Amino acid sequence: MRLIKSTRHPFTDTARKRAALVRKQKAEREAMPLFAAEIAAGQRSPDDVMQARAESWAVSESRTRKWRAERWRQARREIDAMPPWMRRKVRAAWDGAPYPADPVYLLDFLHDLRVGRCSIDALTFTPKPVNARGHSISIGGQP
């Protein structure tokens, strides 16, 4: 079945992010000049902020990957519950579909089939030819 594995991107601490943080903190202090000293005392150091952002990034990425994996499992359960002839047609249609290989798009496609918005025998798109791994096959030099 066609899918794109999500890539992992580690949090990067860059000079641009630090400069933006300095500008943000300065704007917060300048917004209320009478309380600038109190505001400055409450602001964290750039190192602390970047460390917190890195930790938050890792948690968020893990949560997102778990959510996407659960959506793939949900879609596979729906497909596995179909009769074999329908399962084959749905998988072939999905492999040739013009949609991104994302679980949300697959679930939406399955929902459209389930509620009758489209039919497996009368798809709203022309499936493109794919190989056994679900990759597009070039025909006559066209991708």
Rosetta blueprint (number, residue, H / E / L):
1 M L
2 R L
3 L L
4 I L
5 K L
6 S L
7 T L
8 R L
9 H L
10 P L
11 F L
12 T L
13 D L
14 T L
15 A H
16 R H
17 K H
18 R H
19 A H
20 A H
21 L H
22 V H
23 R H
24 K H
25 Q H
26 K H
27 A H
28 E H
29 R H
30 E H
31 A H
32 M L
33 P H
34 L H
35 F H
36 A H
37 A H
38 E H
39 I H
40 A H
41 A H
42 G H
43 Q L
44 R L
45 S L
46 P H
47 D H
48 D H
49 V H
50 M H
51 Q H
52 A H
53 R H
54 A H
55 E H
56 S H
57 W H
58 A H
59 V H
60 S H
61 E H
62 S H
63 R H
64 T H
65 R H
66 K H
67 W H
68 R H
69 A H
70 E H
71 R H
72 W H
73 R H
74 Q H
75 A H
76 R H
77 R H
78 E H
79 I H
80 D H
81 A L
82 M L
83 P L
84 P H
85 W H
86 M H
87 R H
88 R H
89 K H
90 V H
91 R H
92 A H
93 A H
94 W H
95 D H
96 G L
97 A L
98 P L
99 Y L
100 P L
101 A L
102 D L
103 P H
104 V H
105 Y H
106 L H
107 L H
108 D H
109 F H
110 L H
111 H H
112 D H
113 L H
114 R H
115 V H
116 G L
117 R L
118 C L
119 S E
120 I L
121 D L
122 A E
123 L L
124 T L
125 F L
126 T L
127 P L
128 K L
129 P L
130 V E
131 N L
132 A L
133 R L
134 G L
135 H L
136 S E
137 I L
138 S L
139 I E
140 G L
141 G L
142 Q E
143 P L
